[in-house]
Amino acid sequence: MNNSNIVYFKILAIFDFILAGLTLLYGLVYAAYFGFVGLIFSDPVLFQEDYTIYSSTITENPLIMMKWIFLFMAIAMLLVVLAFGTLEVLLGIFLLKRKNYYYCLIMGAVTTLVPVYGTILGSFTMILLANPENKALFQKTVPPQITEVNTD
């Protein structure tokens, strides 16, 4: 067992935690943006114009639907970001514990979809996991230690 490989796993786990934090931060900014724009469209001042002068078939403001579209986008963005951030945190935890080899390998591939930082991190994760010696670290099982409690 090579100790430098264990250090590499720890470094990758730290960078995965950083990526999870950045993902959550950026995702919350985007969700706040979409939510803010949705609130702007819900302002009744925007809807005071009479739209029947443009066409006799338009009875209400067509922008009223934009409020719901942007609010739906905010909620969807928030859910996707929370899911991906949680998966990244789990990747870091599993790399530290060296468990769930295939999960780590697949999440390393998914991480490459994140521009620049994720591409580098995912590539290094897959390179490290492709080594047979490192795969053996994941398959190594340590039996639980049983300690006796003396009640005398």
MARBAKOL-813432 format. One record per atom (N, C-alpha, C): residue number from 1; chain; x, y, z negated. Coordinates in pm, 1 decimal. Layout:
% MARBAKOL-813432
- num,chaine,east,north,up
- NUM,A,X,Y,Z
...
END
This chain:
% MARBAKOL-813432
- num,chaine,east,north,up
- 1,A,85.4,-117.4,0.0
- 1,A,0.0,0.0,0.0
- 1,A,89.5,123.1,0.0
- 2,A,66.0,209.2,96.2
- 2,A,145.7,329.1,112.7
- 2,A,79.1,444.4,37.5
- 3,A,155.1,504.7,-56.2
- 3,A,98.3,613.0,-136.2
- 3,A,72.5,738.0,-54.3
- 4,A,147.1,757.3,54.6
- 4,A,124.4,876.9,136.0
- 4,A,-12.2,870.9,204.6
- 5,A,-58.7,750.3,238.3
- 5,A,-192.2,738.2,297.9
- 5,A,-301.3,776.5,198.7
- 6,A,-281.8,742.7,72.1
- 6,A,-378.7,780.6,-29.8
- 6,A,-381.6,932.5,-44.7
- 7,A,-266.4,994.9,-35.6
- 7,A,-260.4,1141.4,-40.8
- 7,A,-332.5,1200.4,79.7
- 8,A,-318.5,1139.9,194.6
- 8,A,-388.2,1188.6,314.3
- 8,A,-540.3,1179.5,297.7
- 9,A,-586.2,1070.9,235.6
- 9,A,-729.6,1058.1,209.8
- 9,A,-777.8,1169.7,116.6
- 10,A,-697.6,1201.4,14.7
- 10,A,-734.9,1308.6,-77.3
- 10,A,-738.6,1443.7,-6.6
- 11,A,-641.5,1468.0,81.3
- 11,A,-639.0,1594.2,155.6
- 11,A,-758.8,1604.3,248.5
- 12,A,-790.0,1494.9,319.8
- 12,A,-906.8,1495.9,407.7
- 12,A,-1035.6,1516.8,328.7
- 13,A,-1044.9,1457.4,210.5
- 13,A,-1164.8,1474.7,128.8
- 13,A,-1179.5,1620.6,86.5
- 14,A,-1069.9,1684.9,47.7
- 14,A,-1075.6,1826.7,9.7
- 14,A,-1121.7,1911.1,128.1
- 15,A,-1066.3,1884.3,246.4
- 15,A,-1106.6,1961.2,364.3
- 15,A,-1251.6,1932.6,403.3
- 16,A,-1300.5,1812.0,377.0
- 16,A,-1441.2,1782.5,403.3
- 16,A,-1531.9,1860.4,307.8
- 17,A,-1488.9,1873.8,182.6
- 17,A,-1566.2,1955.3,88.1
- 17,A,-1568.3,2101.4,132.3
- 18,A,-1455.3,2149.6,184.1
- 18,A,-1449.7,2287.7,234.2
- 18,A,-1543.3,2303.5,354.0
- 19,A,-1540.2,2206.4,445.2
- 19,A,-1628.8,2213.1,561.8
- 19,A,-1775.2,2209.4,519.6
- 20,A,-1807.8,2129.5,419.6
- 20,A,-1945.9,2124.0,370.7
- 20,A,-1987.7,2259.4,314.6
- 21,A,-1898.8,2322.8,238.7
- 21,A,-1930.2,2454.2,183.7
- 21,A,-1947.5,2559.2,291.8
- 22,A,-1858.6,2557.1,391.7
- 22,A,-1870.7,2652.9,502.8
- 22,A,-1996.9,2628.5,582.9
- 23,A,-2030.0,2502.7,603.7
- 23,A,-2151.8,2468.6,677.0
- 23,A,-2274.9,2520.1,602.9
- 24,A,-2278.7,2498.8,472.8
- 24,A,-2392.5,2547.9,395.4
- 24,A,-2399.2,2699.8,395.8
- 25,A,-2284.9,2764.4,385.7
- 25,A,-2282.7,2910.7,385.6
- 25,A,-2331.3,2967.2,518.6
- 26,A,-2274.4,2917.9,628.4
- 26,A,-2315.7,2967.1,760.2
- 26,A,-2460.9,2932.7,789.9
- 27,A,-2502.9,2815.0,751.4
- 27,A,-2640.8,2774.7,775.5
- 27,A,-2739.7,2859.6,697.8
- 28,A,-2704.2,2894.0,574.6
- 28,A,-2792.6,2979.5,497.6
- 28,A,-2799.7,3119.4,557.0
- 29,A,-2689.6,3167.5,613.1
- 29,A,-2690.6,3298.2,679.9
- 29,A,-2783.8,3294.2,800.7
- 30,A,-2773.9,3189.6,880.9
- 30,A,-2861.5,3178.0,998.0
- 30,A,-3007.4,3161.1,957.6
- 31,A,-3033.2,3082.2,853.7
- 31,A,-3171.0,3065.1,807.4
- 31,A,-3226.1,3197.2,754.3
- 32,A,-3143.3,3274.0,684.5
- 32,A,-3187.6,3404.9,636.2
- 32,A,-3216.2,3498.5,752.7
- 33,A,-3133.9,3489.9,857.0
- 33,A,-3156.1,3573.6,975.1
- 33,A,-3291.1,3541.3,1039.9
- 34,A,-3316.1,3413.0,1064.6
- 34,A,-3442.4,3374.6,1127.1
- 34,A,-3561.3,3408.6,1037.0
- 35,A,-3545.3,3390.7,907.2
- 35,A,-3651.9,3427.5,815.3
- 35,A,-3677.7,3577.4,815.1
- 36,A,-3570.3,3656.0,821.4
- 36,A,-3584.7,3801.9,824.5
- 36,A,-3655.0,3847.5,952.0
- 37,A,-3616.6,3789.9,1064.9
- 37,A,-3682.1,3825.5,1190.9
- 37,A,-3828.6,3782.7,1187.9
- 38,A,-3857.5,3668.0,1127.8
- 38,A,-3996.5,3625.9,1113.7
- 38,A,-4076.9,3722.8,1029.0
- 39,A,-4013.3,3777.5,924.2
- 39,A,-4082.1,3875.9,841.9
- 39,A,-4103.8,4007.1,917.8
- 40,A,-4011.0,4042.9,1003.2
- 40,A,-4029.1,4163.6,1084.5
- 40,A,-4150.6,4147.5,1175.1
- 41,A,-4164.9,4029.5,1236.0
- 41,A,-4279.3,4006.3,1324.2
- 41,A,-4411.2,3998.8,1247.7
- 42,A,-4405.8,3979.1,1117.5
- 42,A,-4529.7,3974.1,1040.7
- 42,A,-4575.1,4113.0,994.7
- 43,A,-4498.8,4217.7,1028.5
- 43,A,-4535.2,4354.7,993.0
- 43,A,-4660.2,4397.1,1070.9
- 44,A,-4764.4,4439.1,1004.1
- 44,A,-4887.6,4474.3,1075.7
- 44,A,-4874.8,4599.1,1162.5
- 45,A,-4775.1,4682.5,1138.8
- 45,A,-4757.2,4803.4,1220.5
- 45,A,-4725.5,4765.3,1365.2
- 46,A,-4657.2,4653.5,1385.0
- 46,A,-4624.0,4609.8,1520.8
- 46,A,-4747.0,4569.5,1600.6
- 47,A,-4855.4,4537.3,1531.6
- 47,A,-4970.8,4479.6,1598.8
- 47,A,-5088.5,4576.2,1611.7
- 48,A,-5062.6,4704.2,1599.7
- 48,A,-5171.3,4801.6,1607.7
- 48,A,-5204.3,4844.0,1750.4
- 49,A,-5121.3,4811.2,1843.8
- 49,A,-5146.0,4853.3,1981.4
- 49,A,-5261.0,4772.5,2042.1
- 50,A,-5334.0,4836.3,2128.3
- 50,A,-5445.8,4770.7,2196.4
- 50,A,-5392.2,4701.9,2322.1
- 51,A,-5393.3,4569.1,2322.5
- 51,A,-5336.0,4494.1,2434.0
- 51,A,-5436.3,4469.7,2546.8
- 52,A,-5558.8,4514.1,2530.2
- 52,A,-5656.9,4494.2,2637.2
- 52,A,-5632.6,4587.4,2754.9
- 53,A,-5547.6,4690.3,2735.6
- 53,A,-5519.2,4780.0,2847.7
- 53,A,-5427.4,4713.3,2949.8
- 54,A,-5351.7,4612.9,2907.9
- 54,A,-5261.3,4543.2,3000.1
- 54,A,-5335.1,4436.7,3080.3
- 55,A,-5422.2,4368.2,3014.0
- 55,A,-5497.1,4261.4,3079.5
- 55,A,-5625.2,4238.5,3001.3
- 56,A,-5727.5,4208.3,3071.2
- 56,A,-5854.8,4185.4,3003.0
- 56,A,-5859.1,4048.6,2935.4
- 57,A,-5764.6,3959.3,2969.1
- 57,A,-5765.1,3825.4,2910.0
- 57,A,-5689.6,3819.9,2778.0
- 58,A,-5605.9,3920.6,2748.7
- 58,A,-5530.0,3921.1,2623.8
- 58,A,-5613.3,3992.2,2518.5
- 59,A,-5657.3,3917.0,2420.4
- 59,A,-5741.5,3976.0,2316.3
- 59,A,-5662.6,4008.4,2190.0
- 60,A,-5549.9,3943.9,2171.1
- 60,A,-5469.5,3971.3,2051.8
- 60,A,-5323.5,3985.8,2091.4
- 61,A,-5245.2,4031.8,1999.2
- 61,A,-5103.8,4056.0,2024.0
- 61,A,-5031.1,3923.5,2050.3
- 62,A,-4959.0,3912.2,2161.5
- 62,A,-4887.2,3787.0,2188.6
- 62,A,-4767.0,3766.4,2097.0
- 63,A,-4722.7,3870.6,2028.6
- 63,A,-4607.8,3857.2,1939.4
- 63,A,-4642.5,3791.8,1806.2
- 64,A,-4770.7,3774.5,1779.0
- 64,A,-4811.6,3715.1,1651.0
- 64,A,-4756.4,3572.8,1636.6
- 65,A,-4742.4,3504.1,1746.5
- 65,A,-4688.7,3367.5,1742.9
- 65,A,-4538.4,3367.7,1714.8
- 66,A,-4470.5,3477.0,1747.1
- 66,A,-4325.8,3483.8,1723.9
- 66,A,-4292.6,3471.7,1575.6
- 67,A,-4378.1,3522.5,1489.8
- 67,A,-4355.5,3511.7,1345.8
- 67,A,-4342.8,3365.2,1306.0
- 68,A,-4435.5,3284.4,1353.6
- 68,A,-4434.4,3143.5,1316.0
- 68,A,-4319.5,3069.0,1380.9
- 69,A,-4282.4,3107.5,1501.9
- 69,A,-4168.8,3043.0,1568.9
- 69,A,-4040.2,3068.4,1491.1
- 70,A,-4017.3,3193.8,1451.5
- 70,A,-3894.6,3225.6,1379.0
- 70,A,-3894.6,3165.4,1239.0
- 71,A,-4007.6,3161.5,1172.9
- 71,A,-4012.2,3097.7,1041.4
- 71,A,-3989.7,2947.1,1051.7
- 72,A,-4045.6,2885.1,1156.6
- 72,A,-4020.1,2743.2,1179.2
- 72,A,-3871.3,2718.9,1206.5
- 73,A,-3809.4,2807.3,1285.1
- 73,A,-3666.5,2792.9,1314.2
- 73,A,-3583.1,2808.1,1187.1
- 74,A,-3623.6,2898.1,1096.8
- 74,A,-3550.9,2915.9,970.6
- 74,A,-3559.1,2790.1,885.0
- 75,A,-3678.2,2732.5,876.5
- 75,A,-3695.4,2611.6,796.2
- 75,A,-3620.0,2494.5,858.4
- 76,A,-3627.7,2481.1,990.2
- 76,A,-3556.7,2372.2,1058.2
- 76,A,-3405.9,2387.1,1041.0
- 77,A,-3354.9,2509.7,1055.7
- 77,A,-3211.5,2533.9,1038.7
- 77,A,-3169.1,2500.2,896.5
- 78,A,-3248.4,2539.5,799.7
- 78,A,-3215.4,2511.5,660.6
- 78,A,-3211.2,2361.2,634.2
- 79,A,-3306.3,2287.0,687.2
- 79,A,-3307.5,2141.9,666.6
- 79,A,-3188.6,2073.2,733.3
- 80,A,-3156.9,2114.9,855.7
- 80,A,-3042.8,2054.9,926.8
- 80,A,-2913.4,2085.6,854.6
- 81,A,-2896.8,2207.5,809.7
- 81,A,-2774.0,2246.2,740.7
- 81,A,-2760.8,2173.4,607.4
- 82,A,-2870.1,2162.8,533.6
- 82,A,-2864.0,2089.6,406.7
- 82,A,-2830.9,1942.5,429.0
- 83,A,-2888.3,1883.3,533.0
- 83,A,-2859.7,1742.3,562.7
- 83,A,-2713.0,1723.9,601.1
- 84,A,-2663.2,1809.3,692.1
- 84,A,-2524.7,1793.2,735.8
- 84,A,-2427.6,1824.1,622.6
- 85,A,-2457.1,1924.4,542.6
- 85,A,-2371.2,1955.3,428.3
- 85,A,-2366.5,1840.4,328.9
- 86,A,-2481.3,1778.0,304.1
- 86,A,-2486.3,1663.3,213.6
- 86,A,-2407.2,1545.9,270.3
- 87,A,-2419.4,1522.3,399.7
- 87,A,-2343.4,1413.0,462.1
- 87,A,-2193.6,1439.2,455.0
- 88,A,-2152.3,1565.6,468.1
- 88,A,-2009.9,1599.4,457.4
- 88,A,-1958.5,1580.1,315.2
- 89,A,-2039.3,1617.0,216.0
- 89,A,-1999.5,1594.7,76.3
- 89,A,-1985.2,1445.2,49.4
- 90,A,-2080.6,1366.6,100.4
- 90,A,-2070.7,1220.6,84.0
- 90,A,-1946.5,1165.8,152.8
- 91,A,-1910.7,1220.8,268.3
- 91,A,-1788.9,1177.3,336.8
- 91,A,-1666.7,1202.2,249.9
- 92,A,-1659.9,1319.9,188.4
- 92,A,-1547.2,1349.4,99.7
- 92,A,-1542.2,1255.0,-19.6
- 93,A,-1657.4,1227.2,-77.0
- 93,A,-1662.5,1136.2,-192.5
- 93,A,-1620.1,995.6,-151.4
- 94,A,-1670.5,948.4,-38.1
- 94,A,-1636.2,813.2,6.3
- 94,A,-1489.1,802.5,46.2
- 95,A,-1431.6,908.5,100.0
- 95,A,-1288.3,905.6,130.8
- 95,A,-1205.3,900.0,3.0
- 96,A,-1248.1,972.6,-99.1
- 96,A,-1175.3,968.0,-226.6
- 96,A,-1183.2,829.5,-290.4
- 97,A,-1300.5,769.6,-284.0
- 97,A,-1318.9,636.4,-343.6
- 97,A,-1279.4,523.6,-249.1
- 98,A,-1254.8,557.0,-122.7
- 98,A,-1221.8,460.4,-17.6
- 98,A,-1328.6,351.4,-10.4
- 99,A,-1452.2,397.1,9.6
- 99,A,-1567.6,308.7,25.4
- 99,A,-1638.4,343.7,155.1
- 100,A,-1721.3,252.7,203.5
- 100,A,-1805.5,274.9,322.2
- 100,A,-1722.8,317.5,443.8
- 101,A,-1640.3,227.8,489.9
- 101,A,-1548.6,255.3,600.5
- 101,A,-1621.8,303.2,725.1
- 102,A,-1726.4,234.2,763.8
- 102,A,-1795.4,269.9,888.4
- 102,A,-1868.7,403.4,875.5
- 103,A,-1920.7,433.8,759.2
- 103,A,-1981.3,564.7,738.2
- 103,A,-1877.7,674.4,757.9
- 104,A,-1759.7,654.6,698.4
- 104,A,-1652.6,754.5,712.3
- 104,A,-1609.1,768.3,858.1
- 105,A,-1601.7,657.6,929.7
- 105,A,-1560.7,661.8,1069.8
- 105,A,-1665.0,734.0,1155.7
- 106,A,-1791.6,703.2,1134.3
- 106,A,-1898.0,767.6,1212.7
- 106,A,-1908.3,915.8,1177.5
- 107,A,-1899.3,949.4,1049.7
- 107,A,-1905.4,1091.3,1011.9
- 107,A,-1782.7,1167.2,1060.2
- 108,A,-1669.2,1098.6,1071.6
- 108,A,-1552.5,1162.9,1131.6
- 108,A,-1579.9,1198.8,1276.4
- 109,A,-1650.0,1109.4,1347.4
- 109,A,-1685.9,1137.8,1486.1
- 109,A,-1788.8,1250.4,1494.8
- 110,A,-1885.6,1251.6,1402.8
- 110,A,-1987.0,1357.5,1403.5
- 110,A,-1924.2,1491.3,1366.5
- 111,A,-1826.0,1489.2,1278.9
- 111,A,-1758.8,1611.9,1236.8
- 111,A,-1686.7,1678.3,1353.4
- 112,A,-1646.4,1600.5,1451.0
- 112,A,-1577.1,1660.5,1566.2
- 112,A,-1669.1,1751.3,1646.6
- 113,A,-1799.8,1743.1,1626.0
- 113,A,-1893.1,1830.7,1697.0
- 113,A,-1892.2,1973.5,1643.0
- 114,A,-1841.7,1992.2,1520.8
- 114,A,-1831.3,2126.8,1464.1
- 114,A,-1710.8,2194.4,1529.8
- 115,A,-1731.3,2312.1,1589.3
- 115,A,-1621.6,2375.7,1663.8
- 115,A,-1498.1,2403.4,1578.7
- 116,A,-1387.4,2386.7,1635.8
- 116,A,-1250.0,2410.4,1590.4
- 116,A,-1216.3,2334.4,1462.3
- 117,A,-1258.2,2384.0,1346.8
- 117,A,-1219.7,2322.8,1219.9
- 117,A,-1269.6,2179.2,1209.9
- 118,A,-1393.6,2155.6,1245.4
- 118,A,-1449.5,2021.7,1239.0
- 118,A,-1387.0,1927.6,1340.9
- 119,A,-1351.4,1982.4,1457.4
- 119,A,-1287.2,1899.7,1559.8
- 119,A,-1152.9,1847.7,1510.5
- 120,A,-1076.0,1935.7,1451.1
- 120,A,-944.5,1895.5,1398.8
- 120,A,-962.0,1798.0,1282.0
- 121,A,-1051.8,1830.7,1190.9
- 121,A,-1073.6,1746.3,1073.5
- 121,A,-1127.6,1608.7,1111.5
- 122,A,-1224.7,1604.7,1201.8
- 122,A,-1280.1,1477.1,1245.7
- 122,A,-1178.3,1392.2,1319.8
- 123,A,-1095.1,1457.4,1400.9
- 123,A,-991.1,1383.4,1473.4
- 123,A,-891.7,1320.6,1377.5
- 124,A,-846.0,1397.9,1279.6
- 124,A,-752.2,1342.7,1182.4
- 124,A,-816.9,1232.5,1098.2
- 125,A,-943.9,1247.7,1067.8
- 125,A,-1013.7,1144.2,991.8
- 125,A,-1018.5,1013.6,1070.8
- 126,A,-1052.8,1022.4,1198.8
- 126,A,-1060.0,900.2,1280.1
- 126,A,-921.4,839.7,1302.1
- 127,A,-819.7,923.5,1319.8
- 127,A,-682.8,871.0,1336.3
- 127,A,-639.1,798.8,1209.9
- 128,A,-666.4,857.4,1093.5
- 128,A,-627.5,794.8,967.9
- 128,A,-704.0,664.5,944.4
- 129,A,-831.1,663.4,980.0
- 129,A,-911.2,542.9,957.9
- 129,A,-882.6,432.9,1060.2
- 130,A,-825.7,468.9,1174.2
- 130,A,-796.2,369.0,1276.9
- 130,A,-677.7,280.3,1239.2
- 131,A,-597.2,324.1,1146.4
- 131,A,-481.4,246.5,1103.4
- 131,A,-528.4,122.0,1026.8
- 132,A,-484.0,2.1,1068.6
- 132,A,-528.3,-121.1,999.7
- 132,A,-491.3,-124.2,851.8
- 133,A,-378.9,-62.5,817.5
- 133,A,-338.5,-58.6,676.4
- 133,A,-438.9,21.9,593.8
- 134,A,-490.3,130.1,652.3
- 134,A,-588.5,211.5,581.5
- 134,A,-724.5,144.0,576.2
- 135,A,-755.7,68.0,679.9
- 135,A,-881.7,-6.8,677.6
- 135,A,-878.0,-110.3,566.2
- 136,A,-761.1,-167.0,540.7
- 136,A,-747.4,-264.7,432.3
- 136,A,-770.4,-199.8,296.2
- 137,A,-738.5,-70.8,284.6
- 137,A,-764.7,-1.3,158.3
- 137,A,-914.1,6.2,128.6
- 138,A,-995.5,15.8,232.1
- 138,A,-1140.0,21.2,214.3
- 138,A,-1196.9,-114.9,177.7
- 139,A,-1133.4,-221.8,223.3
- 139,A,-1185.5,-355.8,198.8
- 139,A,-1138.5,-413.1,66.0
- 140,A,-1042.5,-347.0,5.2
- 140,A,-991.5,-394.7,-122.5
- 140,A,-1096.5,-372.4,-230.0
- 141,A,-1134.5,-479.6,-295.7
- 141,A,-1233.4,-468.5,-402.4
- 141,A,-1165.1,-487.4,-536.4
- 142,A,-1196.9,-401.6,-626.6
- 142,A,-1141.0,-409.7,-760.9
- 142,A,-1251.7,-458.7,-853.1
- 143,A,-1228.0,-570.3,-920.4
- 143,A,-1332.7,-619.8,-1010.6
- 143,A,-1349.8,-523.8,-1127.8
- 144,A,-1472.2,-511.5,-1175.1
- 144,A,-1493.9,-420.8,-1288.6
- 144,A,-1423.9,-471.9,-1412.3
- 145,A,-1369.5,-380.5,-1489.1
- 145,A,-1300.6,-418.8,-1611.2
- 145,A,-1401.8,-425.8,-1724.2
- 146,A,-1395.4,-535.8,-1795.8
- 146,A,-1487.2,-557.4,-1906.3
- 146,A,-1411.7,-529.7,-2035.2
- 147,A,-1463.0,-441.0,-2110.3
- 147,A,-1399.6,-411.5,-2240.0
- 147,A,-1488.3,-463.0,-2351.3
- 148,A,-1425.8,-521.2,-2445.4
- 148,A,-1500.6,-575.4,-2559.6
- 148,A,-1511.0,-468.0,-2666.9
- 149,A,-1628.1,-456.8,-2719.5
- 149,A,-1652.2,-362.1,-2826.4
- 149,A,-1649.7,-439.7,-2957.3
- 150,A,-1559.5,-401.5,-3044.4
- 150,A,-1548.9,-468.2,-3172.1
- 150,A,-1643.9,-400.6,-3270.9
- 151,A,-1740.0,-474.7,-3317.4
- 151,A,-1840.8,-416.7,-3408.0
- 151,A,-1812.0,-447.0,-3553.8
- 152,A,-1694.4,-501.5,-3583.0
- 152,A,-1662.1,-536.0,-3724.2
- 152,A,-1632.5,-413.3,-3804.0
END
